[in-house]
Amino acid sequence: MQIIFGYNPGSLYGEPSCLSGEGPARRAWARNRPGAVGTQHRIWKSENGSCTTPAFVQVYRYKGGSGVAPDLFEMDPMNPTSLAMALGALLSACALPAMAQDAPARKLSQGTLTVEVFSEGDFVVPGGVGMKMFSNREAKLPQCPDELNGFLGIQTGVAKIETAIDFSVSEPVRIFGPLNHITQGGESKGRAAGVVPEGWKLYAFDVPWRDRKTDIYYKDFAAGRHTLVIGGLFFVPAIVPANRLSDAMRLIPSLKRPPGRDYFLPGDEASLVLMVDNQTTVSKEVEIVWKDIPTGNRKVLAGDLKAAAAPGANEYKLSLGKPAERGVYRVEVRISCADKTWRLWCPIGVFPKPEKRITWSENTFPMGLYLKPALVSGKFDTYTEPYFRAACDELSRRGFNIVKDTGCVKELNIAAEYGLKGITFFKDYYPPEMIKHPALAAAMVIDEATLDNAAHVKKGADVIASIRPDLPIVTCEVGESVGDYSKGDPLRVWPVLDAKLRMIRYYPFRKANYDLTRYMVYKGWLSVDSALRAAEAACGTPYWFVAQSFGRSVSAQRPEPYWRTPTATELKAQLHLALARGAQGLFFYTYQNEDDGEGMVDQGTLVPSENGLLDAATEFAQLTGKHARLLKELHFGGWIEAIPEHDHVLAVPRCRGADETGEKFLYLVNLDAKQAAAGDLIFSEKVKPFAHAEDIFTGKRLQPAKKNGRLSFHYELEPGGGALWRMVAGDKL
């Protein structure tokens, strides 16, 4: 047995960043030894090739040909108690009998194949339809491709997140599994790599799986023991002996764009490349048909051909005509051979050359959207790039300037082509080439931090700050928890994080009737207004606000959806309220719809939803772009006491400069998204006279009046509307 030391800054679960005795020879040893650290766990290092200061040291046990066991133990080298415990565990590990280390936890045989797993949480089971998806859940697999039924499978426990599965097979096999459960470290790391995990190939794209559709990848394994590093819940529906692979399993089609054609210019000849990997020893007659999947009104040329797929790799060009309209086109391809048909599809993008429409300065007001492409699955280059470029093209034309999440350097490069910046989610993985990228606006370490993980977040933030001290580091806290004194209360979490920039979300549109005026008092929540006033006052640092732009419509089938889709006017009211309460940036969750819910645009086509949320957000992108400097300079103060005639209208005092001598403003917000508000704003008798008020957003001048001996101004607000008044002082009424 050989003990290998590795360390991973700020990570309890990720791969080691270096090996002890780091150097070219050591790295080569790791890369070239099957199953060792260099293959199953990437060796991350700083740009100059040296190791970073370790925050945690992980000790791995090398098992000779079987890889490493990354769950042995972990220690904090700066903590004497942790160090002593780890050394004790090391001595115990060295004293373990070799037989005990290698005893399988579960094994199962089927014909000549025997499969073993070596962790108590893992199971070998009959694969295919009916298998339990995870060993400690009752949910079972309801469907999968027919050819994968009848073989053995592997399942892990739900608690085994970001770990490894250690298994052995008695003969050469091909393992099939959904890709999103076998990426190295989950979505962010899989996307950052920009490629499918090493050795895995697409078997079937968008096939029936569980209760929806997903992609299946495969990898061949020799007889012996292996370790799979996984980034999430993991189950294998089929482990097929190599000598039992059917012809269908040996004929593998895949689609890609022509080399160097990330997108096509309008009017260009567009095409796709179909690859057919014939792993049999005889030629196969294949029939290929391609057509456009409906994508708004955009169409591409359909076609078909018949060909003989010789043994080995076969390549076919699929002509798509000369599409003229900008945007994403989706192309479906069906490949038939004997009684088997494969369905593949691939998006292409048609765009003019990028224009750098957004120019950043210190007065830029951040306006961004959470991008939620469901087509990630480690296949960025082929499947998500047209969607990401389409989003950047559309959003930059509308006046937005930030996209979240940018998952790899290529996405940051694309965003920069349009003048946009990105926010990247770093989860125990801090590549300097991304952190130092000029298009990175901020780094997110974790979403919705609590007191339980705030210290861990702080360590990750310190790693990022050591690479780029000027970069804002954010976590998005839950506004509904403000003031409840729970572990997730932002007012308790923020002081621990000690961040220069804060982020908070509040999603008030729930069930049938909850909104900005009726909030969930029974849950102990504050109103959105109160939560945001607390957010502005806390910590003395600026904050960004994330507005709700998702949900499900109220219907007879779903009369009280827990997340209700806001109307466009409700979204406007929420945004006006955030600006009135000092938000220094506005974000939207989410751009694309998720599952069967609604967002701003359709997930598959990027066509704007009929709910009008994208247009409403665009209105504010243009508003904040025009008045960015003023909005960023205003703060709560000025102490103007003004009482609106309506309870659902707020008049928030804002000030530029000192409270006593600075310019005085009032931000009016109509929280009611169903009815307009027209009435009088009555001022305290102690308020100094104002000669007039100037509406910043419309440019109109408003004249004062007297009402019951008091100064008053008349306001007219649309449903969900807002107004920012500059109050101009005068000598008399």
N, C-alpha and C positions, 0 to 999 in steps of 0.2 A: 504493500500500500504506500502511496506517495501523497503527501499533504501539499496542497497548492494554496498560497495566499493571494487574495486579490482584494482590491478595495474600490468602493463606489461612492463618490461624494454625495452625501445626503440621501442615500437610498437604503431602504430596508429590504427591498425585494429585487432590485435590478441587477444587471450583469456587472461584473467587476470592471473597473476602468483600467487597471494595470495588474500585471503579475509581479510578485516579488522578484528581484533581480531583473528588472525591466531592461530590455535591450534588444537589438535586432535578432540575436540568436534565440533569445527567450521567446520573442514574439513568433519567430518562425517555428520553434518547437510547438507552440500552442496551436498555430494555424494548421500545421501538418499532421498533428496527431488526431485521429478520428475521435470525435466526441469530447475532446478536451476543451479547455476554456476558450481557445481561439476560435473554435467552430460553433459551439453551442452558446457561448457568451462572448459578445464582441469586446474587444480591448479598446476602450476609449482613452485617448490621451490628448493633452493640450497641443496647440499648433506646433510648438517647437519639439514635440516628441517626448517631453518629460512628463512624469506623473504629477497630477494635482495633489494637494494636501488631502489626505484621507479624512473623511468624516466618520466612516465606519469601515472596519476591516472584516471581510468575510473569509471564512476558512472553508475550503472545498476539499473533499476527499476524492482523489483519483482512484478509479477502480480497475485500471488496466484494461483498455479496450472497450470499456462500457461508458466512459464519459465521467462526469463529475456529479456529485450530489450537492446541489447548491443550498440545501436546507439544513446543513450540519449545525452551524451556529454563526453568530455575528457579534462583533464587539466594537465598542467605542474606545479607540486608543487613548483618548484624553480622560477616560473615566477609570480609575484604578480598580473599582469594584467590578466593572464590566470586564476589564482586562484579566483579572484574577479568575472570574467565572469562565471566560473563554479559554484560558490556559488549562483550567481544570477539565473543561469539556474536551480539549485537544488530547490531554493525557488519557481520558476515558475512551475517546475514539480510537486512539492508537492501541489500546488494550483490548478492543473488541475482537473476539474470535473471527477469523475470516469467514467461517461458515455462517455465522449469524448475520454478517453484513450482506451476504449474498442470498439469503433465504427469501424467496418470493412471497409477497403478501397474498397474491391470488394467481391461479393459473387455470387454464381451460384448454382442452384439446378437441380438435375436430379433424377427423381423418388423420393425416400425417402431420398436421400443423399443431404445435403447442405454443400458446402465448402466455407469458408471465408478466406480472407487474410487481414492483418492489416497494410500493408505498401502501400503508394501511388504508388510505383514503381512496385508492384506485381499485377498479374491478375489471375483469375480463368477462364479457357477456356475449350471448348470441346477438349479432348485429342486425341492422336493418330496422324495418318498421316494428314497433312494439318494444324496442329497447328503452330502458330508462335513460333519460338524457344526462342525469347526474346521479351519483350513487346515493346521495342523501335527499333526493326529491322524488316525488311520486310521478311527476310528469313523464310521459313516454313519447317516443318519436312516432308521430302519426303518419308520416309519409317520407319516402326517399326514392331515388331512381330504382326501378325494378331490378337492374343488374347487380345492385349492391345488397340485395336481400339474401339471407341464408348463409352469411359468413360470420366470423367472430368480430367483436368490436371492443373498444376500451371506453370507459367512462371514469371521470374524476368527480370529486366532491365539490359542492358550490364554494366551499371555503378556500379552495385552492386557486387563488387568484395570483397571477404573475409568478408562477413557479415552474416546475418541470415535471414531466412524467418519464419514469425510468421503466423500460420494458425490454423483453427479449422475445425473439421468434426463433423457432426451430428450423426454419427454411426460408429462402428468399420470398418476400411478400411485396405487395403494393398496398399502401395505406391510402384510404380516401377520407377526406374530411372537409368541413366548411372552412374556408380560408380565414375568416375573421376570428376564428378561435385558435389559429396557429401562427399568428404574426409574432415577431420577436418583441414582446413587450407591449402589445396592444396597438391601438390606432395611431397614436402620435409617433411611436418609434417605427411602425411599419410604413407610415407615410413619409417619415423623415428619410428612410432608406430609399424610398421612391421605387422599390422593386419588390417582387414577390420574395418571401424568404428563400434562402439558398436551397436549390434542389427541388422545390415544389413547382408543379406545372398545372395549368388549368385543365380540368377534365370536362366540366360542364358549367356553363354560365347561366344564371337565372333559372334554376330548376326548382321544382316543387320540393319543399324542405320544411319540416316542422309545420307551422301554421301559415307560412308564407313562402317566399322563394329566396334562394341564396346561391352562392357559387361553391362548387366543389373542386378542390385541388387534390393532386395525388403526388406521392413520392415513393420510390422504390427503396427497400431496405434489404440488406443482406442478412443471412442467418447470423444470429448473435444478439448482443445486448446493445441498446441504444438509449439515448436521452433526447427528448423533445423539449425545447424551451418554448413555453407558451405564455401568452399575455392575457389570458382570461379563462373563462369556463371552457372545458374541453371535452368533447366526446367524439369518438371515431365510429362511424357506422359500419365500416367494412374493412377487414384485413384479409386480403385475397392472396392465396398462394400464387406465386408466379406461374406455376404450371396449370393453374385453373382460370387464368384470365381469358375471357371470351374475346372474340374478334371485335365486338363493340368496345371493349375496354382497351383494345390495342389500336384503335383508329381514333386519333385525337386531333380534332380541328381547333383552330384558334384564329382570331382576327386581330389585325393591327393596321395602323395608318402607314403610308409609305414613309421610308426613312427621310427625316428632315422636314416632314410636313406636319407640324404640330397643329396647324390650321390652314384653311384655304382662303384666298382672297375672293370676294364676290366676283363671279364670272369665270373663275379658274376651273379647269378640268379637275374634278374631285374623284377620288378612288379610295378603295380599301384593299388590303392584301389578306387573302385567306391562306392559311397554312394548314395542310393536312399531313399529320405525322402518321404514316402507315407503318405500324410496328409488326405487321405480319410479314410473311415471306412471299406473298403473292400479290399481284396487282388487283386493285379493287375499283370497280366502276362506281363513280359518285356522280350525283346530280346536285347542282348548286343553284339555288334561287335566292335572289335578294330583292328587297323592297323597302320602302320608307315606313317607319312607324309614325303614326300621326303626331306631329309636333307643331301645334298651332296651325298655321296655313303653309308651313314650309314643306316642300317636296323635293325628293331627289329621284334620279332615274332608276327604274327597276331593271332587272335583267336576269338571265339564267344561262347556264352552260352545263354540258356533260363532259366528263373527263375520266381518264384512267389514273388512279392514284397509285403510282409505283411504290414498291417497298422503300421506306425512307421518307425524307422530307419532300413535300410537294407544295408549290407556291402558285397561286392564281390571283390575277388582278381583276377586281370588281369595279367596273366603271360606273360612276354615280352622276354623270352629266356635269352641267355647269350651274350649280345653284347660285342665285343672285342675292337672295335676302339674307341679311346678317342673322346670326344666332346659331343654336345647336340643332343639328339634324341627327335623327336616330335611325340607324340602318339595321334591319333584321336580315339574317342570313340563315337559310335552312339547307343542311347538307344531308342527303339521303344516300344510303348504301345498303342494298338488300332490304331487310325489314327494319332497319334502324334509322332514325332521323334525329339529327342534332339541331337545336335551335341556338344560335348565337346572335348577339347584337353588339354594335359598337357605335358610339357617338362620334360625329365629326363637327368641327366648328368652322363657320364661315364668317370672317370678320375683316373689316378694313384694317390697314396697318394701325397699330396702337397710337393713340394720341395722349400725351401727358397733360390731361385736362386739369388736374389738381396741382396747385402750387402751395407747398407747405411753408409756414412761417410761425413765429411765436404767437401770432394772433389767430391761427387756424383753430376753428372750433371743431373738436372731434365728433364725427357722425359716422357710426359704424353699425354693421349687421353681423349677427352670428350666421355663418354659413353652415348648413347641415346636409351636405351631399350624402345620400345613402349609398353612393357608388365607390366608397373608399376601398375597403377590403384589400389594402396593400397594392392596388393596381392603378396608382395615380397616373402614370404616364399614358396609359391607354384609355382609361374610362373617365377619370374625373377632370382631366385637363381642359377639355372643351367646356365643361360646366363652370370651372373656376374662371376661365378666360371670359366666358359669356357674362358671368356675374360682375367681373371687374369692368368689362366694357359698358354694361348697362348702368351699374351703380356710379361709375365716374361721370357718365353723361347726366345723371340725375343730381349730382352734387355731393354724393357721399365721399368720404375720404379714408375710411378704415374698413378692413374686412377681418373677421375672426371666424375660424381659426386658419392661420397659414401654417400648414403642416410640414413644409420642407423648403429648401432654398429655392427650388424652381418656382414655387408659388409666390415667394417673396419677390423673385425676379419679375414674374408676370405682373404682380400688383404694381411694382415700380414702373413698369412700362406705361401704366395708365395714371401715374402720379399718386397712386394709393399707397397706404401703409397697412401693415398687418399686425395682429396680435397672435402670438404663438403660445400654445399650452405646453409647458415643459414639465414632464412628470419623471423626476429622478433621472433626467437625461439632458445634458446641457452642452450641445455641440457649439463650440465657439464661432463656427462659420455662420450659424444662424443668429446667435446672440449679437454678433458684431454687424449684422447686415443693416445697411442704412435704411432699408424699408421697414424695419421692425419698430413699431410705435410703442409697444409695451410687451412685457412677458407676464403670462399667467402661470402661477405655480400650482394652484389647486382651485377648485370651484367650491364655494360655500364652506369656507374653513370654519372650524369650531375650536374650542379650547382643547379638545382632545388631540388635534393635529396641528395646532398653531405653531408649536415649537418646531415641528418637522418642516412646516412651510417656511419658517424663518431661516432654517438652515439652507433650504433650496434657494431662497432669495439671496442669501449671502454668497452662495456659489455664483449666481448670475451677476451679482453686483461686483464680485471680484474680477469678472471678465469685462463687464461694461458698467461702470459706476453711474453713468448718466441715464441708464434705461429705467423707466418706470416699471415697477413690479406690482401686479395687482392680484387680488383674489376677489371674486364676486360674492358678496354677503347677502343674506336673505333679509329683505326689508320687513317682511312680516314678523320677524323675530325681534325687531328693535324694541328694547325696553322690557322684554319678558324675563330677563335674567336667566335664560337658558344658556347652555354651552355654545349655542349658535347665535346668541345676541351680539350683533355687530358692535354695540357699545362696550362689550367686554372683550371681543376678539381683536378689534382694531388696535388698542393700546399694546397688545402682545406683539402684533405684526409690525407695528411702528413703521408703516408704509408711507412713502412720500405722496402716493396717489391711491385713493380708495375707489372701490366700485361696489354698487349696491343695486339689487333688483327688487321690485315689488310687483307681483302679478295679482291685481285686485279683481279681475273680471272672472267670476266663478259662478257656477250654477246658473240660475235663471236671472237673478236680480242683483247680485253683489257687484258694486262698481266703485266709483270714487266717492260717492255720497253714502252708500250703505256698505259697510265693511263687516268682517266676521268678528263681531264683538264677543260672541260666545267662545271664540278661540283665544281671547285675550289680546287680540291684535290692536295696535294703534291704527288710526287712519293713515292713508298714504301721505297726506299733508303733514301730519305729526311726525311720521317716520322720516320724511325728507327734511323737515326742519331740524330734527335731531342729527341727521346725517351731516347737514351743513355746519352745525355748531360743533360737532365732535372733532377732536384731534387737531384742529387748526390747519388741516390739509385739504386740498381739493378732492372732489369725488365725481365719478361718472355714474350716470343712471342708466339702467337697462329696463326698457319698457316692454310690456307684454304685447307681442304681435302674433300670437298663436292661440289655438283653442279648438273647440268643436261647436258647431251651431246648435242652438236649441231646436229640438224637433219633437214630434210625437213619440218617436222611438227613444229619444234621449232628452227628456224635458229639463233635466238639471245636470248638464255636463259639468264635471268638477272644474275643468278649465274651459271657460266659455270664450269663444272668439269675440274680441272687442269689435265694435263698429269703428269706422274711420273717425267719426266725431269723438268717440270715447278715447281713441288713441291720441287725437289732437289735444283733448283736455288733459290727459296724463302728461304729455310733453310740455304743454304750457305750465302745468303745475311744477314739473321738474325744473324748468327754467326759472320760475318764480322763486323756487327754493334753492337756487344757486348751483345747479348741476353744471359742471364744466365740460361735459361731454354727454352725448345721447347715443344709446345703443338699442338694438332691437333683437329680441329673441322671439321668432327666428325668421330668416329669409325664406327658406323652403319649408314646406309643410313636413311634418313627421307623422309616420304611420297613416291613420285615417283622419288626422286632424287637418286644420287649415293653417297656412302661414301667409306670407306675402305673395309667394309664387308657387306654382305647382312643382313638385319634386322632379318629375320626369321631363317636363317640357320647359320649365322656367317661365311659362306664360303667367302674367300677373293674375292673382285671384280676383274674383268679382267683389270681394269684400272691401276693396279700395284702400287697404292698409299701406300698400307700397306708395300710392299717390299721396296719401296723408303724410307719410314719413318724408317723401320727397319735398313736400311743401316746407317742412322744417329744415331739411338740409339746405334749402335755398335761403330760408329765413336766417338761420344761424350763420350761413356763409356771408350774408350781407351785413349782419350786425355782430359779428364775432367779437370784435374788440370790446365793444360796450358790454356785451353779455358776460365776458370773462372778467371785466373790471368791477362789475356790480357786486355788492355784498349786502347782507341783511343789515338794516339800520336806517338812520334818518328819522326814525320815530314819528312818522306821520300817522296820526290816529284818524282813520277814515272808515266809516261804517257803510257797507253796501246795503241797499234796500232788500236784497235777496240773501237768504241764508246760504244758498249754494254758490254764491259769488264771493271770492276772496279778493282782498286788496292788500297785497303784501308790500310793505315798505322796503325799498332798495336804495342804496346810496353808492355814489362813486366818490371816493375820497373820505375825509373824516366825517363822522356823523353830524357834527355841529356845523361844519363849513362846506362840506362837499355838496355835489349836485344831488337833488332829491328826485326819486322816482317812485312810482307805484306800478306794481304788476298785478293786473286784474285777470282773474281766471273764472270762467263759468264751468263749474264742475258737473253741471247737468248737461248730458249729451243729447237730451231729447227735446229740450225747449230753450228758446232764446231768452235772454235776460235784458230787460230795458228798465232802468230805474235811476235813482239819484244816489250819489256817493256823498254822504254827509260827514263833514269834518268837525273835529273837536273845536270848541270855542277858543282853546288856547293855541290853536294852530295859526301861524302867521299867514297873512293873506297871500294868495297866489294870483298873479295877473292872468295867467292862462296855463293850460297844459298842452303839451305836444305829444301826439300819439306817434311813437317811434316807428311802429310797423306800417302805418298808413300815411304818415306825414300830415295828418289833419290837426288843426288847432282847435282846442276846446275852450270855450269861455265859461267862467264861473258864474254862479248865481247865488241868491240867498234863499234859504228855506228855513222858516221858523227862526230867523235871525242867525243861522249858521251858514258857513261857506259850503257850497255844494257844486258838484259837477255831474252832468248827466252821462250815463254810460249806456251803450248798446252792444251787447255781446251775442254772437251766434251760439247755437248749441255747441258746447265744448270749446268755445272760442276764448281768446285771450288778447290782452292789450298791454303795452308797456308805455306808460305816460311819464314824460319828463315834466316835473312841476317847476314852473317859472315863477319866481317870487315877485311880489308887487307891494306897493305901499298901502293899498286899500282895496276893498272889495269892489 
